[in-house]
Amino acid sequence: MAKKVDVLIIGGGSIGLHAAYYLLKAGRSVTVIDQAQVAAGSSSGNAGHIVPSHIVPLAAPGIITTAIKWMLDPARSPFGMRISLDPAYLSWLLQFAAACSEQNVQRAIPPLKSLGLLSARNFADLIAAEQFDCHYHQTGLLFLYKTESAWQSGRHEAELLHQHGLPAEVLDKPAVHQREPAALEDVIGGVHFTGDASLNPAQYLQLLAQRVRQMGANLQENSPVTGYELANGKIRAVRSILEDYEPAEVVLAAGAWSPLAARGLGLHLPVQAARGYSLTMQAIATMPAQALLLGERRVAVTPMGERLRFTGRLELSGLNTSVNQRHIAGIERAVREYIRVDEQLTITETWAGLRPTTPDGMPIVGRSNRWSNLILATGHAMLGLSLGPGTGQVVTELVKGQPPTFDLGPFRAERFG
């Protein structure tokens, strides 16, 4: 017999846990089920960057040409893709190519800005209210550049942010070396996105999971969805390996596994898994002063107290979380091109995780047109951690029947037909 529950959240990563937190704060009862471990998925090993500055979607003009150039140098490329004749994958690639336009960028900026700023405010409020010890630092994100062409691109991005009321500071060579003493001499300039922040994502998500348990949430791990019972435009029951549920509301927040978790619902969710890598080590002799992004190499560097993490690469790889040590070594080599790094590193973890990526580079957030008690919250790509608190708030508003804080129209799944 199915267990009656109030709100059932499918997925226990950043999006699912933040939705649980805000729903519990609003007085709702919450059950979270995850196909693996709660708070240990694709957000746990990422760069830990909170980036309201990231208002330009992945699908933008020039990205295809850039990706092709990268793939011609596989040893140094921050991008890779599998060869597959899977119709869903090929369709996604065609939709992505079509979305790489200035029109898509202009359409995406307002909602990405609204969700990013809401999330950044919510991070600050939540961490202060709950007194989470997770190496949260509001010191911004500093981009480092070694070539004039890349620095020029960074200056253009800073100007775009200024046009939309977001802070960005362009730094010449003396200024960037004063701001980041760990930078090597041949770093010629930088852009400091001063409204950004960073934290240790694994610590933060574990603390968040503990908090939602304390608030009364039921968290079920190793419990993938196996099917649904549907009637009269509603999800009557959700079946999982461990238990069946009869929910009043369902939130699908399963990240890269969302299309798999949604099988049987007849939804079109064009989400492809994009693998990223990180290596974490004990603190080095010259720790960076703030979170960094290495412009030409697209590698992130994040100090986390007594730990330092390097994160990079974007691979359209399917649901594959294996760690390719060749790419881990490539990320380390890239970092050594920009900042002072000890000759010998004490590496404590290597990791690979999946980003749920949509063709137009925007998440899918909103109530389903097909099933009246289903809310979709997936497709956040590399911003699942960064956009988690804002997504959790607007999901809660949808469950409560309130108008969301900002217009979710551009995020609706129906935009894909």
C-alpha positions as CSV (number, residue, x, y, z in Angstrom):
1,M,0.0,0.0,0.0
2,A,1.4,3.4,-1.0
3,K,2.4,5.8,1.8
4,K,0.6,9.1,1.8
5,V,3.0,12.0,1.9
6,D,2.7,15.8,1.4
7,V,5.6,16.8,-0.8
8,L,7.8,14.1,-2.4
9,I,11.1,15.4,-3.8
10,I,12.9,13.1,-6.3
11,G,16.6,14.0,-5.9
12,G,18.7,14.8,-2.8
13,G,21.3,17.1,-4.3
14,S,21.6,20.9,-4.1
15,I,18.2,21.5,-5.8
16,G,16.3,18.9,-3.9
17,L,17.7,19.7,-0.4
18,H,17.2,23.5,-0.9
19,A,13.6,22.8,-1.9
20,A,13.2,20.6,1.2
21,Y,14.6,23.4,3.4
22,Y,12.3,26.1,2.2
23,L,9.2,23.8,2.1
24,L,9.9,22.8,5.7
25,K,10.3,26.5,6.7
26,A,6.9,27.1,5.1
27,G,5.3,24.4,7.2
28,R,5.1,21.6,4.6
29,S,6.0,17.9,5.3
30,V,8.7,16.6,3.0
31,T,10.0,13.3,1.9
32,V,13.2,13.1,-0.3
33,I,14.2,10.1,-2.2
34,D,17.5,9.7,-4.1
35,Q,18.7,7.0,-6.4
36,A,22.1,7.1,-4.6
37,Q,23.2,9.1,-1.6
38,V,21.7,12.4,-0.4
39,A,24.1,15.3,-0.4
40,A,26.8,13.3,-2.2
41,G,26.0,13.8,-5.9
42,S,27.1,16.1,-8.6
43,S,27.3,19.3,-6.5
44,S,29.4,17.8,-3.7
45,G,32.7,17.7,-5.5
46,N,32.3,20.8,-7.7
47,A,34.1,24.1,-7.4
48,G,31.9,25.5,-4.7
49,H,31.4,28.8,-6.5
50,I,28.3,30.9,-5.9
51,V,28.2,33.0,-9.1
52,P,25.4,35.5,-9.7
53,S,27.9,36.9,-12.3
54,H,27.1,33.9,-14.5
55,I,24.3,35.4,-16.5
56,V,25.4,34.3,-20.0
57,P,24.1,30.8,-20.9
58,L,26.4,28.0,-22.2
59,A,24.6,28.2,-25.5
60,A,26.0,31.5,-26.8
61,P,27.5,32.8,-30.1
62,G,30.9,31.4,-30.9
63,I,30.9,28.5,-28.5
64,I,30.7,25.8,-31.2
65,T,33.8,27.3,-33.0
66,T,35.6,27.5,-29.7
67,A,34.7,23.9,-28.8
68,I,36.0,22.6,-32.1
69,K,39.3,24.4,-31.6
70,W,39.5,22.9,-28.1
71,M,38.9,19.4,-29.4
72,L,41.8,19.7,-31.8
73,D,44.1,19.8,-28.8
74,P,42.6,17.0,-26.6
75,A,45.5,17.1,-24.1
76,R,44.7,20.7,-23.1
77,S,41.0,20.9,-24.0
78,P,38.4,21.8,-21.3
79,F,35.7,20.2,-23.4
80,G,34.9,16.7,-24.7
81,M,32.0,14.8,-26.2
82,R,31.2,11.2,-26.8
83,I,30.3,9.8,-30.3
84,S,26.8,8.4,-30.2
85,L,23.9,7.8,-32.6
86,D,21.4,8.0,-29.7
87,P,18.4,10.0,-31.1
88,A,18.0,12.0,-27.9
89,Y,21.6,12.9,-27.9
90,L,21.7,13.9,-31.6
91,S,18.5,15.9,-31.1
92,W,20.1,17.7,-28.2
93,L,23.2,18.6,-30.2
94,L,21.0,20.0,-33.0
95,Q,19.0,22.1,-30.5
96,F,22.1,23.3,-28.8
97,A,23.6,24.4,-32.1
98,A,20.4,26.3,-33.0
99,A,20.4,28.0,-29.5
100,C,23.9,29.4,-29.8
101,S,22.6,32.8,-30.8
102,E,22.6,36.4,-29.5
103,Q,18.8,36.1,-29.2
104,N,19.2,33.1,-26.8
105,V,21.7,35.1,-24.7
106,Q,19.4,38.1,-24.4
107,R,16.4,35.9,-23.5
108,A,18.4,34.1,-20.8
109,I,20.1,37.0,-19.1
110,P,17.1,38.4,-17.2
111,P,15.9,35.1,-15.6
112,L,19.4,33.9,-14.9
113,K,20.2,37.2,-13.2
114,S,17.0,37.1,-11.1
115,L,17.6,33.5,-10.0
116,G,21.4,34.1,-9.4
117,L,20.9,37.1,-7.2
118,L,18.0,35.5,-5.3
119,S,20.2,32.5,-4.7
120,A,23.2,34.5,-3.6
121,R,21.1,36.4,-1.0
122,N,19.5,33.2,0.2
123,F,23.0,31.6,0.7
124,A,24.1,34.5,2.9
125,D,20.9,34.4,4.9
126,L,20.7,30.6,5.2
127,I,24.3,30.2,6.3
128,A,24.0,33.0,8.8
129,A,20.7,31.7,10.2
130,E,21.9,28.1,10.5
131,Q,25.5,29.0,11.5
132,F,26.9,26.5,9.0
133,D,30.7,26.1,9.1
134,C,31.5,25.4,5.5
135,H,34.3,27.9,4.6
136,Y,31.9,30.4,3.1
137,H,33.7,33.4,1.8
138,Q,32.2,36.5,0.0
139,T,35.5,37.5,-1.6
140,G,34.3,37.2,-5.2
141,L,35.6,35.2,-8.1
142,L,38.8,36.4,-9.8
143,F,39.4,35.5,-13.4
144,L,43.1,35.3,-14.4
145,Y,44.3,35.8,-18.0
146,K,47.6,35.2,-19.7
147,T,46.8,36.5,-23.2
148,E,45.5,39.8,-24.5
149,S,42.7,38.2,-26.5
150,A,41.3,36.3,-23.5
151,W,41.6,39.3,-21.3
152,Q,39.7,41.4,-23.9
153,S,36.9,38.8,-23.8
154,G,36.9,39.1,-20.0
155,R,36.6,42.9,-20.2
156,H,33.7,42.6,-22.6
157,E,32.0,40.3,-20.0
158,A,32.6,42.8,-17.3
159,E,31.0,45.5,-19.4
160,L,28.0,43.3,-20.0
161,L,27.6,42.8,-16.3
162,H,27.9,46.6,-15.7
163,Q,25.1,47.0,-18.3
164,H,22.9,44.7,-16.1
165,G,23.8,46.3,-12.8
166,L,26.2,43.6,-11.6
167,P,29.6,44.3,-10.1
168,A,32.8,43.5,-12.0
169,E,36.3,45.1,-11.6
170,V,38.8,45.0,-14.5
171,L,42.4,44.7,-13.1
172,D,45.6,45.5,-15.0
173,K,48.8,43.5,-14.3
174,P,50.0,45.3,-11.2
175,A,46.4,45.3,-9.7
176,V,45.8,41.6,-10.4
177,H,49.1,40.6,-8.8
178,Q,48.3,42.8,-5.8
179,R,44.9,41.2,-5.5
180,E,46.3,37.6,-6.0
181,P,49.9,37.2,-4.8
182,A,49.8,33.5,-5.9
183,A,49.6,34.5,-9.6
184,L,52.6,33.8,-11.8
185,E,54.5,36.7,-13.4
186,D,53.0,36.0,-16.9
187,V,49.4,36.6,-15.8
188,I,48.8,39.9,-17.5
189,G,45.4,40.9,-16.2
190,G,42.1,39.9,-14.5
191,V,38.5,40.5,-13.9
192,H,37.2,40.3,-10.3
193,F,33.5,39.5,-10.0
194,T,33.1,40.9,-6.6
195,G,29.5,39.9,-6.0
196,D,30.4,36.2,-6.1
197,A,31.3,33.8,-3.2
198,S,32.6,30.3,-2.5
199,L,32.3,27.5,0.0
200,N,33.1,23.8,0.5
201,P,30.1,22.3,-1.3
202,A,30.3,18.8,0.3
203,Q,30.4,20.3,3.9
204,Y,27.6,22.7,3.0
205,L,25.3,20.1,1.6
206,Q,26.0,17.6,4.4
207,L,25.1,20.3,6.9
208,L,21.9,21.2,4.9
209,A,20.9,17.5,4.8
210,Q,21.4,17.2,8.6
211,R,19.3,20.4,9.1
212,V,16.4,19.2,7.0
213,R,16.4,15.9,8.8
214,Q,16.3,17.8,12.1
215,M,13.4,19.9,10.7
216,G,11.4,16.7,10.1
217,A,12.2,15.6,6.5
218,N,12.3,11.9,5.7
219,L,15.4,11.2,3.5
220,Q,15.5,7.9,1.7
221,E,18.8,6.9,0.0
222,N,19.4,4.3,-2.6
223,S,15.8,4.5,-3.7
224,P,15.5,5.1,-7.5
225,V,12.0,5.7,-9.0
226,T,10.7,2.6,-10.7
227,G,7.3,3.9,-12.0
228,Y,4.2,6.0,-11.6
229,E,0.5,5.6,-11.2
230,L,-1.3,8.4,-13.2
231,A,-4.9,9.4,-13.3
232,N,-7.0,12.5,-14.2
233,G,-3.9,14.6,-15.0
234,K,-2.2,13.9,-11.6
235,I,0.5,11.7,-10.3
236,R,-1.4,9.4,-8.0
237,A,1.6,7.3,-6.8
238,V,5.3,7.2,-7.2
239,R,7.0,3.8,-7.0
240,S,10.5,3.3,-5.8
241,I,12.7,0.4,-4.9
242,L,12.1,0.8,-1.2
243,E,8.6,2.1,-1.0
244,D,5.6,3.5,-2.9
245,Y,4.3,6.9,-2.2
246,E,1.0,8.7,-2.7
247,P,2.1,12.4,-2.8
248,A,0.1,15.6,-2.8
249,E,2.9,17.3,-4.7
250,V,5.9,15.9,-6.5
251,V,9.2,17.9,-7.2
252,L,11.5,16.4,-9.8
253,A,15.0,17.5,-8.9
254,A,17.1,14.5,-10.0
255,G,19.7,16.5,-11.9
256,A,21.3,14.5,-14.8
257,W,19.1,11.5,-13.9
258,S,15.9,13.5,-14.4
259,P,15.0,12.0,-17.8
260,L,15.5,8.5,-16.4
261,A,13.5,9.3,-13.2
262,A,10.7,10.8,-15.4
263,R,10.2,7.7,-17.6
264,G,6.6,7.0,-17.9
265,L,5.4,10.6,-17.5
266,G,5.5,11.4,-21.2
267,L,7.6,14.6,-20.7
268,H,10.1,16.1,-23.0
269,L,13.1,16.8,-20.9
270,P,16.1,17.4,-23.1
271,V,18.8,17.1,-20.4
272,Q,22.2,15.6,-21.2
273,A,24.8,14.7,-18.6
274,A,28.0,16.7,-18.8
275,R,30.8,15.3,-16.7
276,G,33.3,17.4,-14.8
277,Y,36.3,16.6,-12.7
278,S,38.0,17.8,-9.5
279,L,41.0,17.1,-7.4
280,T,41.2,18.1,-3.8
281,M,44.4,18.4,-1.8
282,Q,45.8,19.6,1.5
283,A,46.6,23.3,1.7
284,I,49.7,24.3,-0.3
285,A,52.4,26.8,0.8
286,T,51.0,29.7,-1.2
287,M,47.2,29.5,-0.9
288,P,45.2,31.7,-3.3
289,A,43.6,34.7,-1.6
290,Q,40.2,34.0,-3.2
291,A,38.3,31.7,-5.6
292,L,39.9,31.8,-9.1
293,L,38.9,30.9,-12.6
294,L,41.8,30.5,-15.1
295,G,40.5,32.3,-18.1
296,E,42.0,30.5,-21.1
297,R,42.0,27.0,-19.5
298,R,38.5,27.2,-17.9
299,V,39.7,25.7,-14.7
300,A,38.4,26.7,-11.2
301,V,40.6,27.0,-8.1
302,T,38.9,27.1,-4.7
303,P,40.5,27.5,-1.3
304,M,38.5,25.6,1.4
305,G,40.2,26.2,4.7
306,E,42.8,23.4,5.0
307,R,41.9,22.1,1.6
308,L,42.4,23.4,-2.0
309,R,40.3,22.2,-5.0
310,F,40.9,22.4,-8.7
311,T,37.9,21.8,-10.9
312,G,37.5,21.6,-14.7
313,R,36.4,20.1,-18.0
314,L,33.0,19.7,-19.5
315,E,32.3,16.3,-21.3
316,L,29.1,15.3,-22.9
317,S,29.6,11.8,-21.6
318,G,26.2,10.2,-20.7
319,L,25.6,8.9,-17.2
320,N,29.2,8.1,-16.6
321,T,30.9,9.1,-13.3
322,S,34.2,7.3,-13.8
323,V,37.3,9.3,-13.1
324,N,39.7,9.7,-16.0
325,Q,43.1,10.3,-14.5
326,R,44.5,11.8,-17.7
327,H,42.0,14.7,-17.4
328,I,42.7,15.0,-13.7
329,A,46.4,15.4,-14.6
330,G,45.5,17.9,-17.3
331,I,43.6,20.1,-14.8
332,E,46.6,20.1,-12.4
333,R,48.9,21.1,-15.3
334,A,46.6,23.9,-16.2
335,V,46.7,25.3,-12.7
336,R,50.5,25.2,-12.6
337,E,50.4,27.6,-15.7
338,Y,48.8,30.4,-13.6
339,I,49.6,30.2,-9.9
340,R,52.3,29.0,-7.6
341,V,51.7,25.3,-6.7
342,D,53.9,23.0,-4.5
343,E,56.0,20.6,-6.5
344,Q,54.4,17.7,-4.6
345,L,50.7,17.8,-3.8
346,T,49.0,15.7,-1.1
347,I,45.8,14.8,-3.0
348,T,43.0,13.7,-0.8
349,E,40.3,13.1,-3.4
350,T,39.7,12.9,-7.1
351,W,36.1,13.1,-8.3
352,A,33.9,13.2,-11.3
353,G,30.3,14.4,-11.3
354,L,27.5,15.1,-13.8
355,R,25.9,18.4,-14.7
356,P,22.3,18.3,-16.1
357,T,22.6,20.4,-19.3
358,T,19.8,21.7,-21.5
359,P,20.2,22.8,-25.1
360,D,19.7,26.5,-24.4
361,G,21.8,26.6,-21.2
362,M,18.9,27.5,-18.9
363,P,17.4,25.3,-16.2
364,I,13.9,23.8,-16.3
365,V,11.8,25.2,-13.4
366,G,8.1,25.4,-13.2
367,R,4.8,23.5,-12.7
368,S,4.2,20.8,-15.4
369,N,1.4,21.5,-17.9
370,R,0.8,17.7,-18.2
371,W,0.6,16.7,-14.5
372,S,-1.0,19.3,-12.2
373,N,0.9,18.2,-9.0
374,L,4.3,18.0,-10.6
375,I,6.9,20.7,-10.3
376,L,10.1,20.4,-12.4
377,A,13.4,21.7,-11.1
378,T,16.3,20.4,-13.1
379,G,18.8,21.3,-15.9
380,H,20.9,23.7,-13.9
381,A,24.1,22.5,-15.7
382,M,27.2,23.8,-13.8
383,L,25.1,26.1,-11.6
384,G,23.2,23.5,-9.6
385,L,25.0,24.5,-6.3
386,S,25.0,28.2,-7.1
387,L,21.3,28.4,-8.1
388,G,20.0,25.9,-5.4
389,P,18.7,28.3,-2.7
390,G,16.8,30.5,-5.3
391,T,15.3,27.4,-7.0
392,G,14.3,26.0,-3.6
393,Q,12.5,29.3,-2.8
394,V,10.5,29.5,-6.1
395,V,9.6,25.8,-5.9
396,T,8.2,26.4,-2.4
397,E,6.2,29.4,-3.8
398,L,4.8,27.1,-6.5
399,V,3.8,24.4,-4.0
400,K,2.0,27.1,-1.9
401,G,0.2,28.4,-4.9
402,Q,1.9,31.8,-4.6
403,P,3.1,33.9,-7.5
404,P,6.9,33.2,-7.8
405,T,9.3,35.9,-6.9
406,F,10.1,36.5,-10.5
407,D,8.7,35.3,-13.9
408,L,9.5,31.6,-14.4
409,G,8.2,31.6,-18.0
410,P,11.6,31.4,-19.7
411,F,12.4,28.4,-17.5
412,R,9.3,26.3,-18.4
413,A,9.8,22.9,-19.9
414,E,7.2,23.6,-22.6
415,R,9.7,25.9,-24.4
416,F,11.2,22.8,-25.9
417,G,7.9,21.7,-27.4
